[in-house]
Amino acid sequence: MDIHKMSLFLIVGTVLVIFLTKTLLDTARSFKIKSKVLTPLIVTIALYVTGFVMRVSNNELLIDLGIFLTGMSTLFATLLFTLGIILGQIKYHNVSGYKRKK
């Protein structure tokens, strides 16, 4: 892949990250959520898009790094949501007065 196509992919990826970040922050503001809460999601999106841009190059090293970045960002997002669900359930059961049988 020549340098012009790679730079075009990089520009499109950057615009996509900026657009998604702006959308997330606007949504957070409408629900009165602090923007630092969304930082892990924004980082995950940036890593995924960067990895995807690396995957479309013809350089084998960049393709391998791109696959690693997309895989790790997907795993991170999955673990983040799973942890949120588990901690939410623990907090819900503690708040609602649920007592475990011993």
N, C-alpha and C positions, 0 to 999 in steps of 0.2 A: 504494500500500500504506500502510495507516495505521501509526501509531507502535507500536501494540500487537503487530501481526504482526511488524514489524521487530525489536522487542525480544525477541519469542519466538524468532525465528530466531537472533538474536545469543546468547541464553542457550543454546539447543540447540547452536550451534556451539562455544561456550566449553566446555560439558560434553563434547562430542566430543573437542576438543583435549586437555582434561585427562585423559580416559579413555585416549586413544591414547598420550599422553605417559607416563602411569603404566604402561601395558602395555609400552611399549618399555623403560622403565627397569627394570621387574621382570624382563623377559627378559634385559636386559644384565647384571643382577646374577646371574642364574642361570648365565650363561656367563662370569662374572667379567670383563666388559668395562667399562672406565671409562665413566662416563656422559657425559663430554665428547666422546667419539667419536660419540655419537648426536645431538649438538646440531644438525648440519645437517639431519638428518631431522626433528627436532622443529620446527625453524624452517620447514621446507618444509610440514609438515602444518598448522602454524598459518597460514601464508600462503594455502595452498589453501582451508582452511575459511573464512578471512576473505573471500577472493575469491568463494567460492561464496555466502556470505551476502549480499555486495554485489550479486551477480548477480540475486537474487530480488526486489530492491527495484524500485520503479517509476521511480526517478530515473535518467535516462539517463547522467549522469556517474558515478554509483555502479556502474551496469551495465558501463560501459566500463572502469572501474578494476577491477572484479571479474573481467572477462574477462582483463585484463592480468595480474592477480595469479595467477589459476589457470593461465594459460599459462606464465608465468615460473616458477612453482613446479614445474610438470610438467617443463619444460625443465631446471631446476636438478637435480631428482631424477634425470632421465635422464643428464645429464652426470656427476653424482656417481657413479652406479653404473658408467657406462662408464669413467670414470677409475679407479675402484677395480679393475675387471676388467683394464684395461691395465697398471696398476702392479703388480697381483698377478702377471700373466703375466711381466712383466719381472723381478720379484723371484724367481719360481719358476725361470726359466731361468738367472738368475745363481747361485742357490743350488744347482741341480742339476748345475752344471758344463757346461751346454750352451754350446758355442762356435760362433759364427757363422763360416761360410766366408767368406774374404775374396777 
